[in-house]
């Protein structure tokens, strides 16, 4: 079953109101076998499109994933890109900034890892943490990031400037052939609680659990507001957000895979064509190879 990407798209043409959205929608798969079949088909399509992108070598794609803890980012990345040639996909996860990273502007560490032409780069969290986590915990700006005092006197202006800086950066990428697509995996607080408990109870997963995951749940409403404000401020026609219901991981993975494929299809890509001279040259190589047997 194909989805309509526009159902999940926020590009500034309509307001995003997080409380009005469902975190679980009707399944787009019939059963487990059907899910696996659709997932494999999506992966094959992504692989074909990425191979064409690699050969065409004019575009790049930056895919950003943002979500609350336990929303399913890691599993989605693992399964959506499982069948794509690794030569064309790079994944980068961003944790708490290092001391060296804090000495630079807030987009520096991600700017170093932007996609090359012909490739897909995936950010598991990104520079958006600077208007999400940092906005919820604004003391980070004054106590950790060491910004000049005149920049932190008016925090409203600081966030507005960061939104604008992000939009300018993403527009700059677009103007250089690098497309940007952003996903917010929208999980409910109840579902997150169940997943965190499952993570604790599972010996193979509890290494991922941190005490901070529990503490951050106290700021759930603040994060919801921060996501709403960030998406409304930075969703554009050339760098849209897609808000994906995340309470059903299978549904989420299928929707994400299909949307990425649709974004790739929008690029004017084709395999390089051989002219008559090149074709004759290739045929000559065929004869040489046959003669070597």
ZAPAFI-846345 format. One line per field, with one value per atom (N, C-alpha, C): chain; x, y, z; residue number from 1. Coordinates in steps of 0.2 Angstrom, whole numbers, always signed. Layout:
! ZAPAFI-846345
kette [A	...]
c1 [X	...]
c2 [Y	...]
c3 [Z	...]
nr [NUM	...]
//
This chain:
! ZAPAFI-846345
kette [A	A	A	A	A	A	A	A	A	A	A	A	A	A	A	A	A	A	A	A	A	A	A	A	A	A	A	A	A	A	A	A	A	A	A	A	A	A	A	A	A	A	A	A	A	A	A	A	A	A	A	A	A	A	A	A	A	A	A	A	A	A	A	A	A	A	A	A	A	A	A	A	A	A	A	A	A	A	A	A	A	A	A	A	A	A	A	A	A	A	A	A	A	A	A	A	A	A	A	A	A	A	A	A	A	A	A	A	A	A	A	A	A	A	A	A	A	A	A	A	A	A	A	A	A	A	A	A	A	A	A	A	A	A	A	A	A	A	A	A	A	A	A	A	A	A	A	A	A	A	A	A	A	A	A	A	A	A	A	A	A	A	A	A	A	A	A	A	A	A	A	A	A	A	A	A	A	A	A	A	A	A	A	A	A	A	A	A	A	A	A	A	A	A	A	A	A	A	A	A	A	A	A	A	A	A	A	A	A	A	A	A	A	A	A	A	A	A	A	A	A	A	A	A	A	A	A	A	A	A	A	A	A	A	A	A	A	A	A	A	A	A	A	A	A	A	A	A	A	A	A	A	A	A	A	A	A	A	A	A	A	A	A	A	A	A	A	A	A	A	A	A	A	A	A	A	A	A	A	A	A	A	A	A	A	A	A	A	A	A	A	A	A	A	A	A	A	A	A	A	A	A	A	A	A	A	A	A	A	A	A	A	A	A	A	A	A	A	A	A	A	A	A	A	A	A	A	A	A	A	A	A	A	A	A	A	A	A	A	A	A	A	A	A	A	A	A	A	A	A	A	A	A	A	A	A	A	A	A	A	A	A	A	A	A	A	A	A	A	A	A	A	A	A	A	A	A	A	A	A	A	A	A	A	A	A	A	A	A	A	A	A	A	A	A	A	A	A	A	A	A	A	A	A	A	A	A	A	A	A	A	A	A	A	A	A	A	A	A	A	A	A	A	A	A	A	A	A	A	A	A	A	A	A	A	A	A	A	A	A	A	A	A	A	A	A	A	A	A	A	A	A	A	A	A	A	A	A	A	A	A	A	A	A	A	A	A	A	A	A	A	A	A	A	A	A	A	A	A	A	A	A	A	A	A	A	A	A	A	A	A	A	A	A	A	A	A	A	A	A	A	A	A	A	A	A	A	A	A	A	A	A	A	A	A	A	A	A	A	A	A	A	A	A	A	A	A	A	A	A	A	A	A	A	A	A	A	A	A	A	A	A	A	A	A	A	A	A	A	A	A	A	A	A	A	A	A	A	A	A	A	A	A	A	A	A	A	A	A	A	A	A	A	A	A	A	A	A	A	A	A	A	A	A	A	A	A	A	A	A	A	A	A	A	A	A	A	A	A	A	A	A	A	A	A	A	A	A	A	A	A	A	A	A	A	A	A	A	A	A	A	A	A	A	A	A	A	A	A	A	A	A	A	A	A	A	A	A	A	A	A	A	A	A	A	A	A	A	A	A	A	A	A	A	A	A	A	A	A	A	A	A	A	A	A	A	A	A	A	A	A	A	A	A	A	A	A	A	A	A	A	A	A	A	A	A	A	A	A	A	A	A	A	A	A	A	A	A	A	A	A	A	A	A	A	A	A	A	A	A	A	A	A	A	A	A	A	A	A	A	A	A	A	A	A	A	A	A	A	A	A	A	A	A	A	A	A	A	A	A	A	A	A	A	A	A	A	A	A	A	A	A	A	A	A	A	A	A	A	A	A	A	A	A	A	A	A	A	A	A	A	A	A	A	A	A	A	A	A	A	A	A	A	A	A	A	A	A	A	A	A	A	A	A	A	A	A	A	A	A	A	A	A	A	A	A	A	A	A	A	A	A	A	A	A	A	A	A	A	A	A	A	A	A	A	A	A	A	A	A	A	A	A	A	A	A	A	A	A	A	A	A	A	A	A	A	A	A	A	A	A	A	A	A	A	A	A	A	A	A	A	A	A	A	A	A	A	A	A	A	A	A	A	A	A	A	A	A	A]
c1 [+4	+0	+4	+3	+7	+4	+8	+5	+6	+2	+3	+7	+13	+18	+15	+11	+8	+4	+2	-2	+2	+9	+14	+18	+18	+22	+21	+26	+25	+31	+29	+33	+32	+28	+26	+20	+17	+10	+4	+6	+0	+4	+0	+3	+3	+8	+9	+7	+2	+0	+0	+5	+7	+1	-3	-8	-14	-14	-20	-18	-12	-10	-10	-12	-12	-5	-3	+4	+3	-3	-4	-10	-9	-14	-15	-20	-21	-15	-15	-9	-9	-3	-3	+0	+0	+2	-3	-4	-9	-7	-1	+2	+9	+12	+20	+23	+20	+24	+23	+17	+16	+21	+22	+26	+33	+36	+42	+43	+38	+38	+38	+34	+34	+41	+43	+50	+55	+55	+61	+60	+53	+52	+55	+53	+55	+63	+66	+74	+77	+74	+76	+75	+69	+68	+73	+75	+80	+86	+88	+95	+95	+90	+90	+91	+87	+87	+94	+97	+103	+109	+108	+113	+113	+107	+106	+109	+108	+111	+118	+121	+129	+131	+128	+131	+130	+124	+122	+127	+128	+133	+132	+126	+124	+121	+117	+114	+117	+115	+116	+110	+109	+103	+105	+102	+103	+97	+97	+90	+92	+87	+88	+82	+84	+79	+80	+74	+73	+68	+68	+63	+64	+59	+60	+64	+67	+70	+65	+68	+64	+59	+59	+54	+55	+62	+63	+68	+72	+76	+81	+84	+90	+87	+81	+78	+76	+73	+71	+77	+82	+88	+91	+91	+94	+90	+83	+79	+77	+76	+75	+81	+87	+93	+96	+93	+97	+99	+95	+97	+100	+102	+105	+113	+116	+123	+127	+131	+134	+139	+141	+146	+142	+135	+132	+128	+129	+125	+130	+129	+133	+129	+129	+125	+130	+127	+131	+126	+128	+124	+128	+124	+126	+124	+129	+128	+129	+130	+132	+138	+138	+144	+151	+156	+163	+165	+171	+174	+176	+179	+181	+175	+170	+164	+161	+161	+158	+162	+168	+173	+171	+166	+164	+157	+154	+147	+143	+136	+132	+131	+133	+132	+138	+144	+150	+151	+149	+151	+147	+141	+137	+139	+141	+143	+149	+153	+159	+157	+151	+149	+143	+142	+136	+138	+133	+134	+138	+141	+144	+139	+141	+137	+136	+131	+130	+129	+128	+127	+122	+120	+115	+118	+117	+120	+114	+114	+109	+111	+108	+109	+104	+107	+103	+104	+99	+99	+104	+104	+107	+108	+109	+109	+103	+97	+91	+91	+96	+96	+97	+100	+101	+95	+89	+83	+78	+80	+76	+79	+84	+87	+89	+93	+96	+90	+85	+79	+76	+75	+71	+76	+82	+87	+91	+88	+91	+98	+99	+105	+111	+110	+116	+119	+115	+117	+122	+120	+124	+129	+128	+133	+138	+136	+140	+143	+139	+141	+145	+145	+150	+149	+142	+141	+142	+143	+144	+137	+138	+132	+127	+129	+124	+119	+122	+118	+113	+114	+109	+105	+105	+101	+94	+92	+85	+85	+82	+82	+78	+72	+68	+71	+75	+79	+84	+87	+92	+89	+83	+80	+78	+75	+73	+79	+84	+90	+93	+92	+95	+90	+83	+79	+81	+82	+84	+91	+95	+102	+101	+97	+96	+92	+87	+84	+89	+93	+98	+103	+105	+109	+106	+100	+97	+95	+94	+93	+99	+105	+111	+113	+111	+112	+108	+102	+98	+100	+103	+106	+112	+115	+121	+120	+113	+111	+111	+111	+110	+103	+99	+92	+92	+87	+86	+79	+79	+72	+73	+68	+68	+62	+64	+58	+58	+52	+51	+46	+49	+45	+41	+35	+30	+27	+31	+29	+25	+20	+16	+20	+18	+21	+20	+14	+12	+17	+17	+21	+29	+31	+38	+39	+35	+36	+36	+32	+32	+39	+41	+47	+53	+53	+59	+59	+53	+53	+55	+53	+55	+63	+65	+73	+76	+74	+77	+76	+71	+70	+73	+76	+79	+87	+90	+97	+101	+98	+102	+101	+96	+95	+96	+96	+97	+103	+108	+114	+113	+108	+106	+102	+100	+96	+100	+98	+102	+97	+100	+95	+92	+96	+94	+87	+86	+80	+74	+74	+69	+68	+74	+73	+70	+72	+70	+62	+59	+52	+48	+52	+48	+47	+51	+51	+47	+42	+39	+35	+31	+27	+32	+37	+42	+45	+47	+49	+44	+38	+33	+32	+32	+32	+38	+43	+50	+49	+47	+46	+41	+36	+31	+33	+37	+40	+45	+49	+55	+52	+47	+45	+41	+37	+34	+39	+44	+49	+54	+55	+60	+57	+51	+48	+47	+51	+50	+49	+47	+46	+52	+58	+64	+68	+65	+68	+62	+57	+51	+53	+48	+48	+42	+43	+38	+37	+31	+29	+26	+30	+28	+25	+19	+16	+21	+23	+28	+26	+20	+18	+18	+18	+18	+25	+30	+37	+36	+32	+32	+29	+24	+21	+25	+29	+33	+39	+42	+47	+45	+39	+37	+35	+32	+31	+37	+42	+48	+52	+52	+55	+52	+45	+42	+43	+43	+44	+51	+56	+63	+63	+60	+60	+57	+51	+48	+52	+56	+60	+66	+68	+73	+71	+64	+61	+61	+60	+59	+66	+71	+78	+78	+80	+81	+87	+87	+93	+92	+97	+98	+105	+105	+112	+115	+122	+126	+125	+123	+122	+129	+130	+136	+134	+139	+138	+140	+140	+142	+149	+153	+160	+162	+159	+160	+157	+152	+149	+154	+157	+161	+167	+170	+175	+174	+168	+166	+166	+163	+163	+170	+175	+182	+184	+183	+185	+182	+175	+172	+176	+178	+182	+189	+192	+198	+197	+192	+191	+190	+186	+184	+191	+195	+201	+206	+205	+209	+208	+202	+200	+204]
c2 [-6	+0	+6	+11	+17	+22	+26	+32	+38	+43	+50	+54	+56	+60	+66	+69	+76	+75	+69	+69	+70	+69	+70	+76	+79	+85	+91	+95	+101	+106	+110	+114	+122	+123	+130	+132	+128	+129	+128	+125	+124	+123	+125	+125	+118	+117	+110	+111	+107	+107	+100	+99	+92	+89	+93	+89	+87	+89	+87	+81	+79	+73	+66	+61	+54	+52	+48	+44	+37	+35	+29	+29	+27	+27	+20	+19	+12	+9	+3	-1	+0	+1	+1	-6	-11	-18	-23	-28	-33	-37	-40	-44	-44	-48	-48	-49	-54	-56	-50	-47	-42	-36	-35	-29	-31	-37	-39	-38	-40	-39	-32	-28	-20	-17	-19	-16	-18	-24	-27	-23	-22	-18	-11	-8	-1	-1	-6	-6	-6	-11	-12	-5	-2	+4	+10	+10	+15	+13	+7	+5	+7	+6	+8	+15	+19	+26	+29	+26	+29	+27	+21	+19	+24	+26	+31	+38	+40	+46	+46	+40	+39	+40	+37	+37	+44	+47	+54	+59	+59	+63	+70	+72	+79	+81	+77	+78	+74	+77	+73	+74	+70	+70	+69	+74	+74	+72	+67	+64	+65	+69	+71	+67	+64	+61	+64	+66	+69	+66	+65	+61	+61	+60	+59	+52	+51	+45	+39	+33	+27	+28	+33	+33	+28	+26	+21	+23	+28	+31	+25	+22	+17	+11	+9	+3	+5	+11	+13	+14	+17	+18	+11	+6	+0	-4	-3	-7	-3	+3	+7	+6	+7	+7	+1	-5	-11	-14	-13	-15	-11	-5	+0	-1	+0	-1	+4	+1	+6	+11	+10	+15	+21	+21	+27	+30	+27	+30	+30	+36	+37	+39	+36	+38	+41	+46	+50	+51	+49	+50	+56	+60	+66	+65	+65	+65	+71	+72	+78	+81	+87	+90	+89	+88	+88	+95	+95	+101	+105	+101	+104	+107	+103	+105	+112	+112	+118	+125	+124	+130	+133	+129	+132	+134	+136	+138	+132	+133	+127	+122	+124	+120	+117	+118	+117	+109	+105	+98	+94	+97	+94	+96	+102	+105	+101	+98	+94	+87	+85	+79	+79	+84	+85	+80	+78	+73	+76	+71	+73	+72	+74	+73	+65	+63	+56	+51	+54	+50	+53	+48	+50	+50	+55	+56	+56	+52	+52	+55	+60	+62	+59	+55	+53	+58	+63	+69	+74	+80	+85	+92	+97	+103	+106	+102	+104	+103	+99	+98	+105	+110	+117	+121	+119	+122	+118	+112	+107	+106	+102	+101	+107	+111	+117	+123	+122	+127	+125	+118	+116	+117	+117	+118	+124	+130	+136	+138	+135	+136	+134	+129	+127	+133	+137	+143	+147	+149	+153	+150	+143	+140	+136	+134	+129	+131	+135	+137	+143	+147	+153	+158	+159	+164	+171	+176	+183	+185	+189	+191	+195	+199	+202	+198	+192	+187	+183	+183	+179	+184	+190	+195	+194	+192	+191	+184	+180	+173	+171	+175	+174	+176	+181	+183	+178	+175	+170	+164	+161	+156	+158	+163	+166	+166	+168	+169	+162	+157	+150	+147	+148	+146	+148	+155	+158	+155	+154	+152	+145	+141	+134	+134	+139	+139	+142	+146	+149	+143	+139	+134	+129	+127	+122	+124	+131	+134	+134	+135	+135	+128	+123	+116	+115	+117	+116	+119	+125	+129	+126	+121	+118	+110	+109	+102	+97	+99	+95	+95	+90	+91	+89	+91	+90	+88	+82	+80	+78	+80	+80	+76	+71	+67	+68	+69	+69	+63	+58	+52	+54	+54	+57	+51	+50	+44	+47	+43	+46	+45	+48	+48	+41	+38	+31	+26	+26	+22	+22	+28	+29	+26	+26	+23	+16	+13	+6	+3	+7	+5	+6	+11	+12	+6	+4	-1	-8	-9	-15	-15	-9	-8	-10	-8	-10	-17	-20	-27	-32	-29	-34	-33	-39	-39	-36	-37	-36	-28	-25	-18	-13	-16	-11	-7	-9	-5	+2	+2	+9	+13	+11	+15	+19	+25	+30	+34	+35	+39	+45	+48	+54	+54	+47	+46	+47	+45	+46	+54	+57	+64	+68	+67	+71	+70	+65	+64	+69	+72	+77	+83	+84	+90	+88	+83	+81	+86	+90	+96	+101	+102	+107	+105	+99	+96	+96	+95	+95	+102	+107	+114	+116	+113	+115	+112	+106	+103	+106	+108	+112	+118	+122	+128	+128	+123	+122	+119	+115	+113	+118	+122	+128	+133	+134	+139	+137	+130	+128	+124	+122	+118	+123	+121	+125	+120	+123	+119	+115	+118	+115	+110	+111	+107	+105	+101	+100	+95	+96	+91	+86	+79	+74	+72	+73	+70	+64	+58	+52	+49	+46	+42	+37	+36	+32	+26	+26	+21	+14	+13	+7	+7	+4	+4	+2	-3	-6	-1	+2	+7	+13	+15	+20	+19	+13	+11	+11	+9	+8	+15	+20	+26	+30	+30	+33	+31	+25	+22	+25	+25	+27	+34	+38	+46	+47	+44	+45	+43	+38	+36	+41	+44	+49	+56	+57	+63	+62	+56	+54	+55	+53	+53	+60	+65	+72	+75	+71	+74	+72	+76	+75	+71	+64	+60	+55	+53	+48	+45	+39	+36	+39	+40	+43	+39	+42	+39	+39	+34	+33	+35	+40	+42	+36	+37	+32	+30	+36	+34	+30	+32	+28	+21	+20	+13	+9	+12	+8	+6	+11	+9	+4	+4	-2	-8	-8	-15	-17	-13	-15	-18	-16	-19	-26	-26	-33	-38	-36	-41	-42	-37	-39	-44	-43	-47	-54	-55	-62	-65	-61	-64	-66	-64	-65	-72	-75	-81	-87]
c3 [+0	+0	+0	-5	-5	-1	+2	+6	+2	+4	+1	+6	+3	+7	+10	+6	+8	+14	+16	+22	+28	+27	+33	+32	+27	+25	+28	+31	+33	+30	+26	+22	+22	+28	+29	+26	+22	+19	+23	+29	+34	+41	+46	+53	+56	+59	+62	+70	+72	+79	+81	+85	+87	+91	+95	+99	+95	+89	+84	+80	+81	+77	+80	+77	+80	+79	+85	+84	+82	+80	+78	+72	+66	+61	+59	+54	+52	+48	+49	+46	+39	+36	+28	+26	+30	+29	+32	+28	+30	+36	+36	+41	+41	+46	+46	+40	+36	+30	+24	+24	+20	+22	+28	+30	+28	+28	+26	+19	+15	+8	+6	+9	+7	+9	+15	+17	+12	+10	+5	-2	-4	-10	-10	-4	-3	-3	+0	+0	-7	-11	-18	-22	-21	-24	-22	-16	-13	-16	-16	-19	-26	-30	-37	-38	-34	-35	-33	-27	-25	-30	-33	-38	-44	-46	-51	-49	-43	-40	-40	-38	-38	-45	-50	-57	-60	-58	-61	-58	-51	-48	-48	-48	-48	-41	-38	-32	-26	-20	-14	-10	-5	-1	+7	+11	+18	+21	+25	+28	+36	+39	+46	+50	+55	+60	+67	+69	+76	+79	+86	+89	+97	+101	+108	+109	+114	+116	+115	+112	+111	+106	+102	+96	+91	+90	+85	+80	+81	+76	+73	+78	+76	+72	+74	+71	+64	+63	+57	+52	+54	+50	+48	+52	+51	+46	+46	+41	+35	+35	+29	+24	+27	+22	+22	+24	+25	+18	+13	+6	+1	+4	+0	+0	-6	-6	-1	+3	+8	+6	-1	-3	-4	-5	-6	+0	+6	+12	+18	+21	+27	+32	+38	+44	+50	+52	+58	+64	+70	+76	+80	+82	+86	+93	+98	+105	+108	+114	+118	+115	+113	+110	+114	+111	+114	+116	+120	+122	+115	+111	+104	+100	+100	+96	+99	+106	+109	+108	+105	+104	+97	+93	+87	+87	+81	+80	+80	+82	+83	+78	+71	+66	+63	+66	+64	+63	+69	+69	+64	+62	+57	+50	+49	+43	+40	+44	+42	+39	+40	+38	+33	+29	+24	+19	+15	+10	+4	+1	-6	-11	-17	-23	-24	-26	-28	-21	-16	-9	-5	-1	+4	+11	+15	+22	+27	+32	+37	+43	+46	+53	+58	+63	+68	+74	+74	+78	+74	+75	+71	+74	+70	+72	+75	+74	+77	+85	+87	+94	+98	+94	+96	+97	+94	+95	+99	+101	+105	+112	+112	+119	+122	+118	+121	+123	+119	+120	+127	+127	+134	+140	+139	+144	+142	+143	+140	+144	+150	+154	+150	+145	+141	+138	+135	+131	+135	+141	+146	+149	+151	+156	+152	+146	+142	+136	+132	+125	+125	+130	+131	+125	+124	+119	+122	+118	+120	+124	+129	+133	+129	+124	+120	+116	+115	+111	+115	+122	+126	+130	+129	+133	+132	+125	+123	+120	+124	+122	+116	+116	+110	+104	+103	+97	+96	+101	+100	+96	+98	+95	+88	+87	+80	+75	+78	+74	+72	+77	+75	+70	+70	+65	+58	+58	+52	+49	+54	+52	+49	+52	+49	+42	+42	+35	+30	+31	+27	+25	+29	+28	+23	+25	+21	+14	+13	+7	+3	+6	+3	+0	+4	+2	-5	-4	-10	-16	-15	-21	-24	-20	-22	-24	-25	-27	-22	-15	-10	-7	-8	-5	+2	+6	+13	+14	+18	+20	+27	+31	+39	+41	+46	+49	+56	+59	+66	+67	+71	+73	+79	+78	+83	+87	+93	+98	+103	+106	+112	+118	+123	+130	+133	+132	+134	+131	+124	+121	+122	+123	+125	+132	+137	+143	+143	+139	+138	+135	+130	+127	+131	+135	+140	+145	+147	+152	+149	+143	+139	+138	+137	+136	+142	+148	+155	+156	+154	+155	+151	+145	+140	+141	+143	+144	+138	+132	+126	+124	+128	+126	+132	+138	+144	+144	+140	+140	+137	+133	+130	+134	+140	+145	+149	+150	+154	+159	+164	+169	+167	+162	+159	+155	+153	+149	+153	+159	+164	+166	+167	+169	+164	+157	+152	+151	+153	+153	+157	+162	+166	+161	+156	+151	+145	+145	+139	+136	+140	+137	+134	+137	+134	+128	+127	+121	+115	+117	+112	+109	+113	+111	+107	+109	+105	+98	+98	+91	+87	+90	+86	+83	+88	+85	+80	+81	+76	+70	+69	+63	+59	+63	+60	+57	+61	+59	+53	+52	+48	+42	+42	+37	+30	+25	+19	+13	+7	+1	-1	+0	-2	+3	+10	+15	+20	+18	+21	+27	+32	+38	+36	+38	+38	+45	+47	+54	+54	+56	+55	+62	+62	+68	+70	+76	+78	+83	+85	+90	+87	+80	+77	+73	+75	+71	+64	+63	+56	+51	+53	+49	+48	+53	+53	+48	+48	+44	+36	+35	+28	+26	+30	+28	+26	+31	+30	+23	+22	+16	+10	+10	+4	+2	+8	+7	+4	+7	+4	-3	-5	-12	-16	-14	-18	-18	-13	-13	-18	-19	-24	-31	-32	-38	-41	-36	-38	-42	-41	-43	-51	-55	-62	-63	-62	-63	-68	-71	-76	-76	-79	-80	-85	-85	-91	-97	-103	-109	-113	-117	-121	-128	-131	-138	-142	-149	-153	-153	-152	-151	-145	-140	-134	-134	-138	-139	-143	-148	-152	-148	-144	-139	-134	-132	-127	-130	-137	-140	-142	-143	-144	-138	-132	-126	-125	-127	-127	-131	-137	-141	-138	-135	-131	-126	-122	-116	-119	-124	-127	-129	-132	-134	-129	-123	-117	-114	-116	-113	-116]
nr [1	1	1	2	2	2	3	3	3	4	4	4	5	5	5	6	6	6	7	7	7	8	8	8	9	9	9	10	10	10	11	11	11	12	12	12	13	13	13	14	14	14	15	15	15	16	16	16	17	17	17	18	18	18	19	19	19	20	20	20	21	21	21	22	22	22	23	23	23	24	24	24	25	25	25	26	26	26	27	27	27	28	28	28	29	29	29	30	30	30	31	31	31	32	32	32	33	33	33	34	34	34	35	35	35	36	36	36	37	37	37	38	38	38	39	39	39	40	40	40	41	41	41	42	42	42	43	43	43	44	44	44	45	45	45	46	46	46	47	47	47	48	48	48	49	49	49	50	50	50	51	51	51	52	52	52	53	53	53	54	54	54	55	55	55	56	56	56	57	57	57	58	58	58	59	59	59	60	60	60	61	61	61	62	62	62	63	63	63	64	64	64	65	65	65	66	66	66	67	67	67	68	68	68	69	69	69	70	70	70	71	71	71	72	72	72	73	73	73	74	74	74	75	75	75	76	76	76	77	77	77	78	78	78	79	79	79	80	80	80	81	81	81	82	82	82	83	83	83	84	84	84	85	85	85	86	86	86	87	87	87	88	88	88	89	89	89	90	90	90	91	91	91	92	92	92	93	93	93	94	94	94	95	95	95	96	96	96	97	97	97	98	98	98	99	99	99	100	100	100	101	101	101	102	102	102	103	103	103	104	104	104	105	105	105	106	106	106	107	107	107	108	108	108	109	109	109	110	110	110	111	111	111	112	112	112	113	113	113	114	114	114	115	115	115	116	116	116	117	117	117	118	118	118	119	119	119	120	120	120	121	121	121	122	122	122	123	123	123	124	124	124	125	125	125	126	126	126	127	127	127	128	128	128	129	129	129	130	130	130	131	131	131	132	132	132	133	133	133	134	134	134	135	135	135	136	136	136	137	137	137	138	138	138	139	139	139	140	140	140	141	141	141	142	142	142	143	143	143	144	144	144	145	145	145	146	146	146	147	147	147	148	148	148	149	149	149	150	150	150	151	151	151	152	152	152	153	153	153	154	154	154	155	155	155	156	156	156	157	157	157	158	158	158	159	159	159	160	160	160	161	161	161	162	162	162	163	163	163	164	164	164	165	165	165	166	166	166	167	167	167	168	168	168	169	169	169	170	170	170	171	171	171	172	172	172	173	173	173	174	174	174	175	175	175	176	176	176	177	177	177	178	178	178	179	179	179	180	180	180	181	181	181	182	182	182	183	183	183	184	184	184	185	185	185	186	186	186	187	187	187	188	188	188	189	189	189	190	190	190	191	191	191	192	192	192	193	193	193	194	194	194	195	195	195	196	196	196	197	197	197	198	198	198	199	199	199	200	200	200	201	201	201	202	202	202	203	203	203	204	204	204	205	205	205	206	206	206	207	207	207	208	208	208	209	209	209	210	210	210	211	211	211	212	212	212	213	213	213	214	214	214	215	215	215	216	216	216	217	217	217	218	218	218	219	219	219	220	220	220	221	221	221	222	222	222	223	223	223	224	224	224	225	225	225	226	226	226	227	227	227	228	228	228	229	229	229	230	230	230	231	231	231	232	232	232	233	233	233	234	234	234	235	235	235	236	236	236	237	237	237	238	238	238	239	239	239	240	240	240	241	241	241	242	242	242	243	243	243	244	244	244	245	245	245	246	246	246	247	247	247	248	248	248	249	249	249	250	250	250	251	251	251	252	252	252	253	253	253	254	254	254	255	255	255	256	256	256	257	257	257	258	258	258	259	259	259	260	260	260	261	261	261	262	262	262	263	263	263	264	264	264	265	265	265	266	266	266	267	267	267	268	268	268	269	269	269	270	270	270	271	271	271	272	272	272	273	273	273	274	274	274	275	275	275	276	276	276	277	277	277	278	278	278	279	279	279	280	280	280	281	281	281	282	282	282	283	283	283	284	284	284	285	285	285	286	286	286	287	287	287	288	288	288	289	289	289	290	290	290	291	291	291	292	292	292	293	293	293]
//
